[in-house]
């Protein structure tokens, strides 16, 4: 059986040169990394290459077929499980998180998360969710900080019920998720006291909530716990699912909302089409009307493709695997880096262009060509439908109520820059 090619010392020297040049220019280092990866895959003649980093080897996956193969099945210690560094980093915050679970625990927690988040259908909380969005975005945001605060308010109301949780949890979840990274995986974290205080509050809220109480994800979670079999029907396991629900609103959801607003504001034709669609839809507190905003959703998906709020996912081959004649040995660490795969002009000549219409046909090629905006296969994000509802509703409320302009001249024309211009996240009204 064959093997994937490996990078060598010369490749590392080239990488160091690119990163050094990026630092000198004060440019985004991720752009230098992507440039190096493109050069390395081209020179080695393979979309998938083993990155020999001397102290560690990682299989870089950019071939869509291999990516689909890895993500197709549920995480398992007999096939593909969460990457080692990902698991170590996430263990600091939530050792029982769905994202690092596998086999029976993953199946139990996946069913539990789906019972709460209701993927692929109109969420039972849609009316209260849309009312919370309208209240939070009653005044137009001035930039990303305002958007995070607004999304934080929505998060508290959706997850815990309106007025049910202290506002400090917005800052706590941001501080704790900032710790979930390579540094924590290697050296641990000094934020244990913050984490312990955070969980004390989550347990207090959990114990004070009963199924069927005021609309919230927490009330649904208390109801859904009865469907979780032992040994996973434990307070510590179920409470550790909550941080991901919170973070999706305040980080990845807020980033995607802000970038989408900036992209739409920078494109007069897109702004016109979105506004016409919003006006034709009717009340923004009706989920069916939010569902009519197909072009707005297409703009959001296209923005997420160009500037993904979550840039990577990591897995580990738990057992020997073979794919298309190539052996993937047990223990192989694997990484998929979405800024690379989403901007591959060899597969899509318009990969660097803003083309929201590509998403209007649900059976068109876009979903197959770019499957990992919310991951795919068995590991697809269970909160996709809910977070898209919130983002669409928030964007519609902002764009309906105010003339939104953005410092986004560079976003007005194609091809778009690789890195999202931070100045584009300052909005103004007229």
Backbone torsions as a table, in degrees:
resi	resn	phi	psi	omega
1	UNK	NA	150.3	-177.9
2	UNK	-82.2	176.4	177.1
3	UNK	-131.3	156.7	173.0
4	UNK	-78.1	144.8	-179.6
5	UNK	-65.4	155.4	-179.0
6	UNK	-115.3	145.4	172.2
7	UNK	-74.4	160.4	-179.2
8	UNK	-125.5	-167.9	-177.3
9	UNK	-62.0	-39.9	179.7
10	UNK	-61.0	-36.5	177.4
11	UNK	-62.9	-41.8	179.2
12	UNK	-64.3	-38.2	177.2
13	UNK	-62.7	-42.9	178.0
14	UNK	-62.4	-40.9	178.7
15	UNK	-62.4	-45.9	179.2
16	UNK	-59.5	-39.5	178.5
17	UNK	-63.7	-44.2	-179.9
18	UNK	-64.8	-42.9	-179.7
19	UNK	-66.4	-39.2	177.7
20	UNK	-62.9	-42.0	178.7
21	UNK	-65.2	-39.0	178.8
22	UNK	-64.4	-40.4	178.6
23	UNK	-64.6	-40.6	-180.0
24	UNK	-63.0	-38.6	-179.5
25	UNK	-85.8	-3.1	-175.2
26	UNK	58.9	38.6	179.7
27	UNK	-94.1	167.7	179.4
28	UNK	-68.6	119.4	-179.2
29	UNK	-63.8	-25.9	179.6
30	UNK	-65.6	-30.3	176.7
31	UNK	-67.4	-38.9	176.3
32	UNK	-65.0	-38.8	178.7
33	UNK	-63.3	-44.7	179.9
34	UNK	-64.0	-41.2	176.8
35	UNK	-60.0	-40.8	178.0
36	UNK	-66.1	-42.8	179.2
37	UNK	-62.7	-41.2	178.7
38	UNK	-62.7	-43.4	179.4
39	UNK	-63.8	-42.8	-177.1
40	UNK	-67.9	-43.9	179.4
41	UNK	-65.2	-35.2	178.7
42	UNK	-68.1	-46.4	-177.5
43	UNK	-68.3	-34.0	-179.2
44	UNK	-89.5	-3.6	173.6
45	UNK	68.2	30.7	-178.9
46	UNK	-150.3	138.1	176.8
47	UNK	-71.4	-21.5	178.6
48	UNK	-116.3	123.6	-178.6
49	UNK	-135.8	151.2	176.3
50	UNK	-88.0	119.1	178.6
51	UNK	-85.3	107.2	179.9
52	UNK	-87.9	98.2	-176.9
53	UNK	-97.3	23.1	178.7
54	UNK	71.2	-60.7	-179.2
55	UNK	-86.1	-12.7	-177.4
56	UNK	-157.1	145.3	174.8
57	UNK	-115.6	133.0	-176.8
58	UNK	-131.6	132.1	175.9
59	UNK	-83.4	114.7	176.7
60	UNK	-86.2	120.0	-175.2
61	UNK	-106.3	115.9	173.4
62	UNK	-126.9	-7.2	176.9
63	UNK	-75.2	122.5	-177.4
64	UNK	-56.1	-36.1	-177.6
65	UNK	-66.4	-41.7	177.9
66	UNK	-69.5	-38.5	176.6
67	UNK	-58.2	-46.2	179.0
68	UNK	-63.7	-37.0	178.9
69	UNK	-62.4	-43.5	-178.8
70	UNK	-67.6	-40.1	-174.1
71	UNK	-88.6	-8.0	-171.7
72	UNK	-63.4	-48.1	-175.5
73	UNK	-92.0	167.0	176.8
74	UNK	-71.8	151.2	179.7
75	UNK	-57.2	134.3	-175.6
76	UNK	-152.4	148.6	175.0
77	UNK	-79.2	6.8	171.7
78	UNK	-111.9	-3.4	179.1
79	UNK	-138.2	-98.8	-178.5
80	UNK	-122.6	127.4	178.5
81	UNK	-122.2	178.7	179.9
82	UNK	-61.4	144.5	178.4
83	UNK	-60.6	151.8	-175.0
84	UNK	-60.3	-48.8	-179.3
85	UNK	-66.4	-37.6	177.0
86	UNK	-61.6	-44.5	-178.8
87	UNK	-65.1	-43.1	-179.6
88	UNK	-65.0	-41.2	-179.6
89	UNK	-66.6	-44.2	-177.4
90	UNK	-71.7	-26.8	-179.2
91	UNK	-60.4	-30.5	177.5
92	UNK	-56.8	-42.5	-175.7
93	UNK	-92.7	-44.6	-172.9
94	UNK	-151.2	85.8	-178.0
95	UNK	-62.0	-17.1	178.7
96	UNK	-107.7	21.3	179.7
97	UNK	-62.9	146.2	178.0
98	UNK	-56.5	-38.0	-173.8
99	UNK	-65.9	-16.5	178.7
100	UNK	-121.6	13.2	177.5
101	UNK	-87.9	166.9	176.8
102	UNK	-154.4	165.2	175.9
103	UNK	52.9	-132.3	-172.6
104	UNK	-60.9	-38.7	179.9
105	UNK	-65.3	-42.3	179.0
106	UNK	-61.7	-45.4	-178.8
107	UNK	-61.5	-41.4	179.8
108	UNK	-66.6	-43.9	-177.0
109	UNK	-76.3	-30.1	175.6
110	UNK	-63.9	-45.9	179.1
111	UNK	-62.5	-38.4	178.8
112	UNK	-65.4	-47.8	178.7
113	UNK	-62.3	-39.1	178.5
114	UNK	-66.4	-36.3	178.6
115	UNK	-63.6	-32.6	-179.5
116	UNK	-84.2	-43.9	-171.2
117	UNK	-92.4	-17.9	173.8
118	UNK	52.4	62.6	-179.0
119	UNK	-66.5	145.5	172.9
120	UNK	79.1	7.9	178.5
121	UNK	-149.6	168.2	178.9
122	UNK	-65.9	122.9	-174.6
123	UNK	-70.8	142.2	-177.9
124	UNK	-61.5	-23.4	-179.6
125	UNK	-93.4	14.2	-168.9
126	UNK	-57.8	-36.6	-178.0
127	UNK	-67.3	-46.6	179.7
128	UNK	-68.5	-34.6	177.7
129	UNK	-61.6	-47.0	-177.0
130	UNK	-70.2	-32.8	175.2
131	UNK	-65.6	-40.8	177.8
132	UNK	-64.2	-39.7	178.0
133	UNK	-62.9	-45.3	-179.4
134	UNK	-60.5	-44.2	-179.8
135	UNK	-64.6	-43.6	-176.4
136	UNK	-67.2	-34.3	-175.8
137	UNK	-106.7	29.3	179.5
138	UNK	-63.9	-35.0	175.3
139	UNK	-106.0	135.7	-177.9
140	UNK	-61.5	138.1	178.7
141	UNK	-73.1	150.3	178.4
142	UNK	-94.1	-11.4	-178.3
143	UNK	173.5	-168.9	-173.8
144	UNK	-63.8	-35.2	179.8
145	UNK	-64.7	-42.4	176.5
146	UNK	-62.5	-41.3	-178.9
147	UNK	-64.3	-41.0	177.9
148	UNK	-62.5	-41.0	179.1
149	UNK	-64.5	-43.4	178.4
150	UNK	-63.2	-44.9	179.0
151	UNK	-66.7	-30.7	174.9
152	UNK	-64.3	-41.3	176.5
153	UNK	-62.9	-43.8	177.2
154	UNK	-60.6	-44.7	-179.0
155	UNK	-57.7	-47.6	-178.7
156	UNK	-59.5	-43.0	-179.1
157	UNK	-69.1	-41.3	-177.8
158	UNK	-71.2	-45.7	-174.5
159	UNK	-75.7	-43.3	-170.2
160	UNK	-113.2	-7.5	-174.7
161	UNK	94.8	144.3	-175.0
162	UNK	-60.4	125.2	-179.6
163	UNK	74.9	10.5	-173.7
164	UNK	-91.3	-12.9	-174.2
165	UNK	-138.2	149.7	179.6
166	UNK	-70.7	145.9	-177.4
167	UNK	-64.5	-21.8	-178.3
168	UNK	-62.9	-19.1	178.3
169	UNK	-63.6	-24.8	177.3
170	UNK	-63.3	-46.6	178.9
171	UNK	-71.8	-37.0	-178.4
172	UNK	-61.3	-45.5	-176.4
173	UNK	-68.1	-34.0	176.7
174	UNK	-66.5	-43.1	-178.9
175	UNK	-65.5	-40.2	-176.7
176	UNK	-74.2	-41.6	-179.9
177	UNK	-69.4	-23.9	175.3
178	UNK	-64.8	-20.3	178.8
179	UNK	-84.1	-13.8	-176.7
180	UNK	-82.6	88.1	-177.2
181	UNK	-162.6	-172.4	-174.3
182	UNK	-62.1	-39.3	-177.8
183	UNK	-61.1	-43.9	178.8
184	UNK	-66.7	-38.6	178.5
185	UNK	-60.5	-36.9	-176.5
186	UNK	-87.3	-38.4	-169.7
187	UNK	-122.7	-3.1	-176.5
188	UNK	84.3	-176.2	-176.3
189	UNK	-129.5	152.0	175.0
190	UNK	-98.5	10.8	-176.3
191	UNK	-99.8	24.5	-177.2
192	UNK	-61.1	-37.3	-178.9
193	UNK	-66.2	-39.9	177.5
194	UNK	-64.0	-43.7	179.5
195	UNK	-61.8	-44.1	-177.9
196	UNK	-64.7	-41.5	177.7
197	UNK	-64.0	-41.0	178.7
198	UNK	-58.8	-47.7	-178.8
199	UNK	-71.3	-30.1	174.0
200	UNK	-58.6	-42.4	179.8
201	UNK	-69.0	-42.7	179.1
202	UNK	-61.5	-41.3	179.0
203	UNK	-65.9	-37.8	177.3
204	UNK	-61.6	-44.5	179.4
205	UNK	-67.1	-40.1	178.6
206	UNK	-59.9	-48.0	-176.6
207	UNK	-71.2	-23.6	-179.4
208	UNK	-90.6	2.3	-178.0
209	UNK	-111.9	136.9	176.7
210	UNK	-118.5	152.9	176.7
211	UNK	-58.8	139.3	177.1
212	UNK	85.6	0.6	177.1
213	UNK	-76.3	-165.1	-176.3
214	UNK	-51.7	147.7	-172.2
215	UNK	-56.4	123.8	175.9
216	UNK	-168.1	157.8	173.4
217	UNK	-64.0	-33.5	-179.1
218	UNK	-64.7	-40.2	176.9
219	UNK	-64.5	-39.9	176.0
220	UNK	-64.4	-36.9	179.5
221	UNK	-65.3	-39.1	178.4
222	UNK	-65.4	-33.1	176.8
223	UNK	-72.1	-40.9	-176.0
224	UNK	-72.9	-18.9	-177.5
225	UNK	-61.8	-25.3	-179.2
226	UNK	-69.0	-19.0	178.1
227	UNK	-89.8	-1.4	-179.7
228	UNK	-92.7	124.3	-178.7
229	UNK	-81.6	160.3	173.6
230	UNK	-65.2	150.5	7.9
231	UNK	-93.9	17.0	-172.5
232	UNK	-98.6	-4.2	176.7
233	UNK	-83.6	68.5	179.2
234	UNK	-128.3	146.7	-177.6
235	UNK	-57.6	-43.3	-176.8
236	UNK	-63.6	-40.4	-178.7
237	UNK	-67.7	-46.2	-175.0
238	UNK	-72.8	-37.3	178.4
239	UNK	-65.5	-30.6	-179.0
240	UNK	-71.9	-3.8	172.8
241	UNK	-82.0	-22.3	-172.6
242	UNK	-65.7	-40.3	-177.6
243	UNK	-55.3	-37.1	179.2
244	UNK	-67.2	-36.9	177.6
245	UNK	-62.2	-42.4	-179.0
246	UNK	-65.2	-48.2	-173.5
247	UNK	-65.4	-32.5	-179.6
248	UNK	-60.2	-35.7	177.9
249	UNK	-72.4	-51.3	-166.4
250	UNK	-83.6	-16.6	-178.3
251	UNK	-118.6	-79.8	-175.0
252	UNK	-63.0	-40.5	178.1
253	UNK	-66.7	-42.2	178.4
254	UNK	-65.1	-41.7	178.5
255	UNK	-61.6	-46.1	-178.0
256	UNK	-65.2	-39.8	177.6
257	UNK	-62.3	-49.2	-177.4
258	UNK	-62.2	-44.7	-178.9
259	UNK	-67.2	-37.1	178.9
260	UNK	-65.6	-42.9	177.3
261	UNK	-60.6	-41.6	179.8
262	UNK	-65.2	-42.1	179.8
263	UNK	-64.2	-45.7	-178.4
264	UNK	-64.9	-42.8	-179.6
265	UNK	-64.3	-29.4	-178.3
266	UNK	-80.0	-12.4	-175.6
267	UNK	-118.0	99.6	-175.7
268	UNK	-53.8	-39.8	-178.9
269	UNK	-67.9	-41.2	177.4
270	UNK	-64.9	-42.5	178.8
271	UNK	-60.8	-43.0	179.0
272	UNK	-61.5	-47.2	-178.1
273	UNK	-64.1	-40.9	179.5
274	UNK	-64.0	-44.7	-178.6
275	UNK	-64.0	-42.2	178.3
276	UNK	-62.0	-40.3	179.4
277	UNK	-64.8	-42.1	179.7
278	UNK	-63.2	-45.6	-178.8
279	UNK	-63.3	-35.2	-179.0
280	UNK	-77.7	-18.1	-171.8
281	UNK	-74.5	-36.4	-175.6
282	UNK	101.6	-157.1	-175.5
283	UNK	-57.3	134.3	179.8
284	UNK	-86.8	7.7	173.7
285	UNK	-103.9	15.0	176.5
286	UNK	-115.2	117.6	-176.4
287	UNK	-59.9	-32.7	178.6
288	UNK	-63.0	-35.8	178.9
289	UNK	-72.7	-36.5	175.0
290	UNK	-62.7	-35.2	177.9
291	UNK	-64.8	-22.7	178.6
292	UNK	-75.5	-13.2	-174.2
293	UNK	-82.5	64.3	-173.9
294	UNK	-72.8	-36.7	179.0
295	UNK	-71.6	-38.6	175.2
296	UNK	-59.8	-45.2	177.7
297	UNK	-61.3	-39.5	178.6
298	UNK	-61.8	-39.0	177.1
299	UNK	-64.3	-39.2	179.1
300	UNK	-66.3	-45.3	179.6
301	UNK	-64.3	-39.5	179.7
302	UNK	-68.4	-38.0	175.0
303	UNK	-63.4	-41.5	178.1
304	UNK	-65.0	-32.2	175.8
305	UNK	-67.5	-45.7	-177.4
306	UNK	-71.8	-39.0	-176.0
307	UNK	-133.2	74.2	-174.7
308	UNK	-63.6	129.2	178.2
309	UNK	-69.9	-25.2	171.7
310	UNK	-114.6	118.9	-166.7
311	UNK	-97.5	-13.1	-175.6
312	UNK	-154.6	163.6	169.1
313	UNK	-142.6	148.3	-174.0
314	UNK	-129.5	139.1	-179.8
315	UNK	-136.1	170.5	178.2
316	UNK	-135.6	133.7	176.0
317	UNK	-78.2	107.4	-175.1
318	UNK	-73.3	-30.6	176.4
319	UNK	-130.7	170.0	176.2
320	UNK	-58.8	138.6	-179.8
321	UNK	-135.6	151.8	176.4
322	UNK	-129.4	134.8	-180.0
323	UNK	-142.6	121.8	178.4
324	UNK	49.4	44.0	175.0
325	UNK	82.0	6.6	-179.4
326	UNK	-116.9	136.5	178.6
327	UNK	-87.8	133.5	172.0
328	UNK	-113.8	104.2	-174.1
329	UNK	-65.7	153.5	174.8
330	UNK	-56.6	140.1	179.0
331	UNK	88.8	-0.8	179.6
332	UNK	-67.4	124.1	173.8
333	UNK	-83.4	137.7	-173.9
334	UNK	-131.4	144.5	177.5
335	UNK	-136.1	139.9	171.4
336	UNK	-116.8	128.4	-174.1
337	UNK	-118.1	105.5	-169.2
338	UNK	-67.1	-33.8	175.3
339	UNK	-58.8	-26.0	176.3
340	UNK	-75.6	-54.6	-174.2
341	UNK	-70.3	-30.4	-178.4
342	UNK	-79.8	-10.3	-179.1
343	UNK	-121.9	33.1	-176.3
344	UNK	-88.1	98.2	-176.7
345	UNK	-72.0	-14.6	176.1
346	UNK	-70.6	-25.6	177.9
347	UNK	-98.7	-29.4	-179.0
348	UNK	-141.2	103.9	-178.1
349	UNK	-58.6	-21.5	-179.9
350	UNK	-104.0	25.9	-177.2
351	UNK	-63.2	-26.0	-179.8
352	UNK	-97.6	12.4	-179.3
353	UNK	-109.9	148.9	176.9
354	UNK	-85.4	105.7	-177.1
355	UNK	-131.5	74.6	-177.8
356	UNK	-61.5	-26.2	-178.0
357	UNK	-60.7	-20.3	179.5
358	UNK	-61.4	-21.6	-176.5
359	UNK	-96.6	-2.0	-174.4
360	UNK	-72.5	-29.7	177.9
361	UNK	-92.8	108.9	-178.0
362	UNK	-62.0	-18.3	179.1
363	UNK	-104.5	8.2	179.8
364	UNK	-75.5	180.0	-173.8
365	UNK	-76.6	-13.9	-172.6
366	UNK	-60.4	-45.9	-177.2
367	UNK	-63.4	-36.1	178.9
368	UNK	-75.8	-33.7	-177.6
369	UNK	-76.9	-32.0	-179.4
370	UNK	-129.4	74.2	-170.7
371	UNK	-83.5	-7.4	-166.6
372	UNK	-111.4	26.0	172.7
373	UNK	-61.8	-35.9	175.7
374	UNK	-127.5	33.2	-170.9
375	UNK	60.1	-178.7	-174.5
376	UNK	-151.1	178.5	-179.9
377	UNK	64.9	-151.2	-178.2
378	UNK	-62.8	-23.7	-175.0
379	UNK	-95.5	11.8	178.7
380	UNK	-55.5	142.5	-175.2
381	UNK	-58.9	121.1	-179.8
382	UNK	-71.3	-15.5	-179.9
383	UNK	-95.3	8.6	-175.0
384	UNK	-55.3	-50.8	-176.1
385	UNK	-62.4	-42.5	-177.0
386	UNK	-68.8	-45.7	-177.2
387	UNK	-69.2	-34.4	175.6
388	UNK	-65.9	-36.9	175.8
389	UNK	-59.6	-46.0	-178.7
390	UNK	-64.9	-46.7	-177.4
391	UNK	-64.7	-44.5	179.2
392	UNK	-62.4	-44.3	-179.0
393	UNK	-65.1	-42.4	179.5
394	UNK	-63.9	-46.4	179.1
395	UNK	-61.3	-41.9	-179.4
396	UNK	-64.9	-40.7	178.2
397	UNK	-63.6	-42.5	-179.8
398	UNK	-65.9	-47.2	-174.2
399	UNK	-74.1	-25.6	178.1
400	UNK	-76.3	-36.0	-169.3
401	UNK	-92.6	-15.4	-174.9
402	UNK	-148.8	153.3	170.1
403	UNK	-79.3	112.3	-175.3
404	UNK	-102.9	124.0	173.3
405	UNK	-117.8	152.7	-179.5
406	UNK	-134.7	149.4	173.7
407	UNK	-75.9	71.3	-165.8
408	UNK	-132.9	39.2	-177.6
409	UNK	-55.4	-37.2	-178.0
410	UNK	-69.3	-20.6	179.1
411	UNK	-84.2	-6.4	-173.4
412	UNK	-81.3	-10.3	-176.4
413	UNK	-139.1	155.4	177.8
414	UNK	-102.9	153.9	-4.9
415	UNK	-72.4	152.0	-176.7
416	UNK	-84.2	151.5	176.5
417	UNK	-64.9	155.7	-179.4
418	UNK	-66.2	-43.2	-177.5
419	UNK	-95.7	140.0	179.2
420	UNK	-70.7	126.3	-179.2
421	UNK	-70.5	119.8	-175.0
422	UNK	-61.5	-31.9	-179.1
423	UNK	-65.6	-15.0	-179.9
424	UNK	-73.2	-9.4	-177.2
425	UNK	-95.2	14.0	172.9
426	UNK	-103.3	113.1	-176.9
427	UNK	-100.4	160.1	174.1
428	UNK	-143.0	161.1	179.2
429	UNK	-121.0	155.2	178.0
430	UNK	-138.1	NA	NA
